[in-house]
Amino acid sequence: SVANVAKCTVCVADRDQIVAAAGPGKKNYSGKDIHKELKQCIDDRANLLSTNQKGTQCKIVEGGGKETNQAIGSIVSEGDAIGAVILLSDDEKKNFGEFEEKMALCGANFLGRQMES
């Protein structure tokens, strides 16, 4: 649903790999091991926003490049950082902003609460 609304690639990662992906480019991410930079973002419980490669970015998967736009929300459950919700786009005409950032954070918060139940 988020991929359709935001018109971008949406990934859900645990601490090891991308466990789900939707939207354009999902084949480039689904099931792949996450990059050590993303692992560090999860460990730091970071929430990142980058548009047109401005702002803090991190590599998402091993062997992958840096995307033009990224919004990352860390999933925290019972005080532990367990993964991330990631919105991505290679479209240079699209600028990520507050909407995409909030979508990543809402998705991460929702999944974190679901894991506690």
N, C-alpha and C positions, 0 to 999 in steps of 0.2 A: 504493500500500500504506500509506504513512504517513497519508494522508487518511482511510482506512478505520479504521486503528487509533486515531488521535488524535481522530477525529470532528470535523475542522475543515478549513478550506481550506488547501491547501499549494501554494505557488508557488515556482518556480525562476526566478531573474532573472539575466541577464547585466548588463553595465554600461549597457545601453540600454533593455531592455524585459523584460517577463515572457515567458519562452520556454516555460513549461509551467505548467499549473494543474490541480488536481484537488480534488474534494470540493465541498461546497455553496458556491455563490457563485463558482465558477471562471469563469463567463462575465463577471464584473465585472473580471477581472484578465487573462485570457489574451490575449496579443498587445499589451497596452497599454504605452505608454512609462512608465518608472519616474520617480518624482518626484525632484527634486533632493535632498531629504532622504535618500532611500534611496541615491542615488548617493554622498552624503557618508558614510553609514554603511559602504558598501562600501569607499570610499577609506580610511576610518579602520580598516578591518578589525574593525568593531564586532560584538559579539554582544549582542543586546538581549533583555530579557524585560519585558513589561508585562502586567499583569492588571487588569481593570476600570479601565483607563486610569490605573493607578498604575505608576510607573516610566518609564523613557525610552521614548518612542514616536517613530516617524517616519512620515510619509505614504508610502504604497507606490506609488500610481500617480497620474499627473497627473489632476486633477479628482476624485480620490477623497477620501473622508473618513477620519477616524481610526477604527480598529477598537477594539473593547472589549479584546480580547486579542491580543498579538503576541509571537512568538518569532522572532528573526532570527539566522541563523548565516551569517557571511561565508565565501564559497568562496575559498580561497587555493591557487594552483597555481604551483609553481616560484617561490615568493616574491612572486607578483603577485596582488592581489585582483581576481578576475574575475567575481564575482557574489554571489548570496545565496540561501539556502533560507529561506523565510518561512512560518510557520504563523500562521493568522489565524482569529479567531472573533468574531462579533457577539453571541454568547450571553452575556448578563450573569450568568446562573446558573453558567456554566462559568468556573472560575478556572485560568488557565495557571500552571504551576509547573515544578518540576524536570524532570518527564517531557517536557513540550513543549519546554523549553529544550534538553534532551539530544537530542531527536529532530531539532531544527533543526541542532544542532552535528554530530551523527553524519552527517546527510545532506550537510552542507556539506563535512565532512572526506572522506567517501566520494567525492563528485563532484570535489573537488580532487585526490585521488589518481588517479582515473580519467583526468583530463585530463593528468596527467604521464606516463601510460603510452603 
